[in-house]
Structure formats: structure tokens, C-alpha cells
Amino acid sequence: MDLKEKNCIVCGESNKEGIFIWEAFICQSCEQEMVHTDVMDAKYPFFIEKMKNIWKMEA
């Protein structure tokens, strides 16, 4: 795996640790926060909007 820093599509910060969904990078911190966020949490819609951006990215 390439250990270059990538910009997270959720927080915008550069990080080496995280996951890729297609070409989109999500840092480990945001990933953990997303998977532990309840659907009733006020931040849930924020994460949904950020994830929608994956479909808008050009390959």
C-alpha cells in the first residue's frame, strides 16, 4: 500500500491511515466516527452528504 498522505473527503485533513472507496480516501479517524454515529445523531446527515461526493468524483 502506498503510504503517501492523502486528503480525507470528510475532514479534508492529510493522513496516511485510512480507507479508499473507489478513488475517495477517508481517514481512519473519520471512518471510526462514521461507523459509530447513530442514525439519529445530528452529524449523521453530514456524513451522508460527504459520502455522496464519492459518486461525483471523476476517475
Order of alpha helices (4+ residues) and beta strands (2+ residues): beta-beta-beta-beta-alpha-alpha
